Amino acid sequence: MFDLNEIFKNKEPGFIGQENKTYSIVVPVIEIDGDQHLIFQVRNKRLKVQPGEVSFPGGQLEEGETPYDTAIREFSEEMSCSPDQVKIITKLDTYVAPGRGLIHCFLAEIDRNFNLDIKNDEVECLFTLPISYFLENEPLVLKNTVRIEPSPDFPFEEMNIPESYHWGSYKYPISFYKIGEIVIWGITANIVNSFSKKLI
């Protein structure tokens, strides 16, 4: 007999199928000349993953961390600042990224004295845009099709499943903001779009 009460008393529920694919990002807001701006980073062009793309600071949860802990740690590391320069306001909606995992999103207020002129191993540069821009400008939204393709060695006959089995598919929205030479797209743009809609 399993002692289910003992086994599960301290276990936090997780997500099936998302093992080792949980991330946290910060949506950072800073006041500039009396206006609220979002801070974006351009990822270092030498990175192997998404070099040169626009993103929010964040990264993968480490063992023993909470999503909140990860958000603060990743922001401090990527933005070359102390943790006391970021004040979490609230947790936003969790983002489900097909094939990538879960992204916990935290809205944060950034100290006015924060240094926006940084460059390091992860960050090429930072820039800001007023929140009002995203209230006045809708993104271009396209929809990609996400579908399951069974592996070549899938045991259709053994599992009594016809090879014509319909695995299904769904449309995954991809947002794009183009501001001059700047392109904010994909997960970052989807998060911005979701956040801005909550302000209306």
Number of C-alpha atoms within 10 A of each C-alpha: 3 6 7 8 8 9 9 10 8 8 8 6 7 9 10 6 9 13 10 13 15 19 23 27 24 27 26 23 25 23 15 13 7 7 12 16 19 22 21 21 23 22 25 20 15 13 13 7 10 13 15 17 19 25 23 25 26 25 20 20 22 13 7 8 12 12 22 18 13 22 29 24 21 21 24 18 15 20 24 16 15 13 15 10 17 22 16 17 12 12 15 16 14 14 17 14 13 9 10 12 17 20 22 23 24 23 20 21 19 19 15 11 9 14 11 15 10 14 17 13 11 19 24 20 18 19 14 16 17 16 19 14 12 18 15 9 10 13 18 13 17 12 11 11 9 13 11 10 9 12 7 6 6 11 13 13 9 7 8 8 11 10 11 7 9 8 9 9 11 11 11 14 14 17 21 19 21 11 10 6 5 12 13 20 21 19 20 21 23 20 20 20 20 14 19 17 11 9 9 6
